[in-house]
């Protein structure tokens, strides 16, 4: 029983110490080189803080463009269709083939209608 209490106390103190150290760290933007494309990219202060909060210890090895390309590698490219907005008459780009019997709205008109419905 006593050992469990000691272990719990040590674990709590260790977690608190790690949080204190993380709060004291001063971050600066850091320029890294992408291992995929060889281009330089900036590991920003905000990204470093995010990594620290999530417990990530390694810096990113690839730039955002290469990470996105890898993430979307197996997905087919989206096909867009153009239609005339039923409210404003502007161009509406949509990811589905419009049905002439149903109204299509541009992003701004769609959002306005959604807000109006509450």
Rosetta blueprint (number, residue, H / E / L):
1 X L
2 X H
3 X H
4 X H
5 X H
6 X H
7 X H
8 X H
9 X H
10 X H
11 X H
12 X H
13 X H
14 X H
15 X H
16 X H
17 X H
18 X H
19 X H
20 X H
21 X H
22 X H
23 X H
24 X H
25 X L
26 X L
27 X L
28 X L
29 X L
30 X E
31 X E
32 X E
33 X E
34 X L
35 X L
36 X L
37 X L
38 X L
39 X L
40 X E
41 X E
42 X E
43 X E
44 X L
45 X H
46 X H
47 X H
48 X H
49 X H
50 X H
51 X H
52 X H
53 X H
54 X H
55 X L
56 X L
57 X L
58 X L
59 X L
60 X L
61 X L
62 X L
63 X L
64 X H
65 X H
66 X H
67 X H
68 X H
69 X H
70 X H
71 X H
72 X L
73 X L
74 X L
75 X L
76 X L
77 X L
78 X L
79 X L
80 X L
81 X E
82 X E
83 X E
84 X E
85 X L
86 X L
87 X L
88 X L
89 X L
90 X L
91 X E
92 X E
93 X E
94 X E
95 X L
96 X L
97 X L
98 X L
99 X L
100 X L
101 X L
102 X L
103 X L
104 X L
105 X L
106 X L
107 X H
108 X H
109 X H
110 X H
111 X H
112 X H
113 X H
114 X H
115 X H
116 X H
117 X H
118 X L
